[in-house]
Amino acid sequence: VNVDHFHVGWYQSADVGNFLSVSLLESQYHYQTSIEESVVVIYDTAKSARGFLTLKAYRLTPQAIQMYKEGEFTPEALRTLKIGYKNLFVEIPIVIRNSNLTNILMSELEELIPEEQGTKYLDLGTASVLENQLRCMMDRVDQLNQEAIKFNRYQHLVIRQQQDKNRLLQKRAQENAARAAKDEPPLPDDDIDKLMRPLPVPPRLNPMIVAGQIETYSQHISQFCSQSLAKLYITQSLQSAKESKSTN
């Protein structure tokens, strides 16, 4: 990645794996259309800081490439392509291999590192992590709610415009019937069509991405809570064993 003589893509850091964004989609589209083998590598900073190295590689699906080529993000276009946030990307497996010298160095460093006492293995640490993820998910839910309000307002405007257009067409039909009785030529409907031009459809790309972010946060919260509950049950068992031993 980012090597001049063998450029295969780019990388980006992300918090709790939530990497979906419009800018990332656009960047990967330009990379992938210019370099067919291009991939984007996502580095999860939050998990890596807790000791879980997380690297994932992704490529845009053919549906996502076609969506950007057409430049249409309307509900009809997305429905035709059968695309959603779940099939925007396809994950490419990553295999990390170290050289023999690196393995030897890691073995030597492991011997130099002092052994931990093991006092923090059962640390729940739920407050800051869970609060941050819940806060981020609430922000995304608010954004999705605002997008839903905009789209509902657009649908109401379309219905109102169609009703006004039907009213004008009925009035024009009555006028043409009266003109036909007087042997006069009918009036065209072009002026009505020009007056009632179709309203611009709100793009649905951003709501789709926000929905994907909400699902990502939900999955991480569910996984984090299950791990914390397991630690909680273990600490309760240890505490009960300690209390019973102290009473004896």
N, C-alpha and C positions, 0 to 999 in steps of 0.2 A: 504494500500500500504506500502510495506517495513516493515511489522510486522512479526516477526519470526514465531509465532504460526499460523498465517493465512495469508500466503504470496499470494497475488492475482495479483501482477504485479509491475509496476514501474512507475516513472513519469519523465517528462522532460519539461524544460521551452523552450519557442519558441518566436521569435519576429514576431509580426503581424500574428500569427497563421501559419507561414510557417515552419512546422515541418518535412516535407518530407526529408529524407536523407538515404543513404545506410546503415550507422551505425544503425539508428533507426530501419530499416527493419530487419537487421540481429539480433539485440538484441531482438526485439519482436518475431522473429521467434524462437529463442532459448527459450525464456520464454514460448511461447505458445505451443511449442512441449513438453516441460517438465511439464508445468502446463496448463491444457486445458482451465481453466477459466481465464487465465492471460489477463490483459488489460494494456495499457499504457495510462497514464493521462497526457495531455498536458496543461501546464499552460502558458497562453499568458501574458507575462510581459508588453508589450507595452499597450495593452488595459487596463490591471489592473492598470497600473500607471495613466491612465487617468480617473479612477473611474469605469471601467466596468470589474467586475470580470469575467474572462473567463476560464472555466475549461471544457475540453472535453476528453472523453475516447474513445479509438479505439482498434479494434482487426483486425488482418490480415484475409482477406477473404480466403476461401478454394483454390481459384486460386493462390493467393500469396503463400500459404503454399506449394502447389504442385510445383510452380515455383522454390522455394528454395530447395525442395526435389530433383528435377531433376537436378538443378544446371545449367540449360541451359537458357541463356539470349539472344539467337539469335532471329532475327525477326520471323523466322518460328516457334520457340517454343512459343514465346509470342502470335503469331497469333493463334496457335493451342489452347492455353489456354484461348484465348479471354480476355486477361488481359491488362489493361492500368493503368495510374496513377489515374483514377477515381474509379477503383474498387480494389485498393490495400488494402484499409482499409474499415471497416464498423464501423460506429459511434455507441457507446453505450450511451444511455441517462444517465445523472447524475442528481440525486436529492439530494440536500443539506438540511438536517434537523438539527435544533438546539434544544438543550434541553431547558426545561422551565427555568432553572437557567440562561442559556445563553441569552434567550430572555429578561429576567428581567434585566440582566446586560446591554444589548444593549439599553434598554429603559432608564435606568438611565444615561448611557453615552450620549445618544442623548440629554437629558435635560442639561447636563453639557457643551456640545459643543456650542459655541456662534454662533448665526445666521450670515450667510454671507450677505454681502451687495448686492450681485447679479451683481457686475460690470464685472465679467468675463464670464457670461453666453453666451455672444455674441462674445467672442474672437474667431476670425477665426483660428488662429494658423496654418495656412496652410504651412508656409515656411519650417520649419524643418521636420515635419512629411511627407509631400508630397515629399520633396526632398530626404529624406532617402529611401522611398519606391520606387521612380522612379530610384534612383541610384542602389538599389538592383535588381530591375527588369532588368535594362540595363545590369548588370553583368551576370544575368542568360541568357539573350538573347545572349550575346557574347559566353557564354559557349555552349549553344545549337547550335549556328552557327559553332563553332569549331567541335562539334560532328558531325554535318551534313557534314562538309568538310571531316572529317576522313572517314565517311561512303561512301561518293561519291568517294573518292580516292580508297577505297576498291573495290567498284563496277567496277571502271575502270580497276583495276588490274585483277579482275576476268574475265572481257571481254577480256583483252589482253592475259591472260593465256589460255583461251579457244580457242582463235584464233591461238596461237602458237601450242596448242595441236592438233587442227584440221589440221594444216599444217604438223606437224610431222606424223600424222596418214595417211594423203594422200601420203606423201613421202614413208612411210612404206608399204602402199598398192601397190604403184608402184614397190617397191623393191620385194615384195612378188609375184607380177605378173611376173616380170622378172625371179625370181627363179623358179616359177611354169613352165615357158616355158623351163627351163633347167632341169626339174624334180628334183629340190632341195626342201627340206622342207621349209615352210614359217617361217619367223622370228616372235616371239611373240611380243605382245604389252606391256608386263609387264614393260620393262625398261622405256617406255614412261609414263606409269601411275606413276611409282616411281619418275620420273623426274618432272612431273607436279602434285605434291601433292596439295590437296585443301588448299587454303589460310585460315588462322584463321579468323573467323567472329568477327568483333568488337562487344562486348557486348552492348546491348541496354537498360540495366537497368538504367545506369546513365542518358542518354538522356531522358528517360521516367520520371525520378524523376525531372529533371530540367524543363521539360515541365509542370509538376504539380506545381512546385514552381512559374513559370511564371503566371499560371492561378490564383494561390492564391494571388499573388501580384496585378494582374489585378483586381480581385474582391475587394480587400481592397482599391485600389486606386479609383475605381468606387464608392464604398460606401462612402469613405471619401469625395470625390468631391461633391457627392449629398448632404451630410450633410453641407458641407461648402457653397454650393450655397444657400441652404435654409437659413443659417445664414446671408449670404450676402444680400439676398432679405429683410430679416427682418431688418437688420441694415440700408439699404437704405430707407425703409419705416419710421423707427424711425428718421433718419436724415432729411427726407423731412418734417415730422411732426414737428420736432424741428425748422427747418428753417421757416416754415409757421407761427409757433407760435411767433417766434422772430420778424418777419416782421409785424405781427399784433400788 
